[in-house]
Structures are given as C-alpha cells and as structure tokens.
Amino acid sequence: MACRDGTHRGNRSFSWRSHSYVQEFVTPLPATSAPRVKEPAKTALAKLRTDEANCTRCPLYKFGTQVVPGEGRAHSRLMMVGEQPGDKEDLAGRPFVGPAGRLLDEALEQAGTAT
C-alpha cells in the first residue's frame, strides 16, 4: 500500500517522522544527562498529569478546556486508550464519559468483561 507521496509502508527506509505533517506536531524531548530513577507508579502518574496539563508541544492544547489524563489503577492488566477526548470528556475531565464511552460499555458488556 502506498502513501500519498508514493512511499510504500513496507519499505524499510520509510519513516513517519520524515513526513512534514508529523514533524509539525512531534518535537523531540531534550536529552538529559541525569540517570533515570525508577519512581513509584503513583508519583510517576501524578507527574505525568502535571506535565500533560502544562504541555504546549503541539496545537491540541489550544482547543481543549482541560487535559483528560485517564484514571484507574497504576498496575492494571488491561489499559484502554482512546484516540482523543470528545467534548463530553473534555468538559468532565474524565475519559469515556461521552457517546464513545457508552458504546465501549456496551461492547464490554456483550463481551462479558464489564464489571
């Protein structure tokens, strides 16, 4: 399958970062010389929430009223990841509370995994 610019997805030299629309939104993180220290999960998630709330690396921060970082246990066997918060999630500050969340709830119930 070829992309619009003619490159093939199966080509080993293909890189999403080479596309201008990706380069516009992806900013490399600055390199640090400090060694990584393993943090407790709750501390790491709290820091991640703070970092998300202050992030301006792409234009998405301009359109939402708040970030929707997610919720649940830090050490879960399953993680559900949404594409982006809808208007209901944005206003509530919680994931999967809008129409897509209701559809997800129905699918989980039909699969027998709802609690």
N, C-alpha and C positions, 0 to 999 in steps of 0.2 A: 504494500500500500504506500502511495507517495503522498507527501505533504504538498501544500500549495506551491512551495518553492522548488518542487521536483526531487527533493531528497527522499530517500527511502527509509522507513522506520527500522528496517532490518540492517541497515548499513552501520557497521561498527564505528565509523567516524562521525555518525550523526550525534548531535548534542543539542538538547533543548535550550541550553544556555546560549547557543550560537544564534538563536532567533531574537530579533530586536524586541519583540513584544515581551519576551521573558526577561531580557536584560533590563528593560524599563522597570520591572517590578522586583527583580531579585538583586539585592545589594549584599555583597559578601560581608560576613561578620569580621570585625577587626581581629587580627591574630593577637593572642596573649601569650606571654612567656610564663605566666603563673601556672603551676601544676593544678590539674583538676582535682578537687577534693570531693569525695562522694558525700552528698548531703542526704539527710533523711528525706523520704518522699514528700512528707507534708511541707517541709521547708522549701524543697525544690519547686513544688506546685505553687506555693504561695509566691515565690519569687517569679515564677513564670507568669502568674496572673498580673503581677505588678508590671513586669516587662511588656506584656501584651497591652495593658491599659495605656502605657506610655509610648507605644511603638508608632512611628511615623515613616517607616521604611518603604511603604507603598501607599498609594492613594486611598486604599479602603478605609483608613481611619477617618476620612473626611465625611463619609456618608452614614456612619452608624452613630447612635446615641451613646453606646457603651460596648465594651467587648463582651463576648459570651464565651468564657473560658472553658466551660464544661463543669461537670460535677460528678461525684461518685467516689468510690474508694480508690486510693492511690495504687493498691496492688489488686487489680481485678483480673479475672481470667478472660474477660471479654471487654473490648472497647468499641463503642460506636462512634464513628466520626462523620459529621455532617459536612456538606460542601461549604456552606456559609450560612450565617444566621439569617432567617427571614425577618419580616417586620415584627411579628409577634415575639420571636426570640430576642430581637434587639431591644424591644421595649421592656420585656420581662427580665432580661439579663440571664436567662436560663435556656439551655438547649432543648430542642424537640418539643416545644410547647404549642407550636402552630399546626397548620394542616399536615405538614410532612411528619410531624411527631405523632399525630393521630393515626396516620397511615402506618407508621412504624409500629405503634402499639398494636394495631390490628394484625399486622403481619407477624409480630412476635407471638400474639395470642393464638393465631392459626397454626403457627409452628410448634406450639406447646411450650414455649420458653418464657412466656410472660409470668411475672411473679405477682 
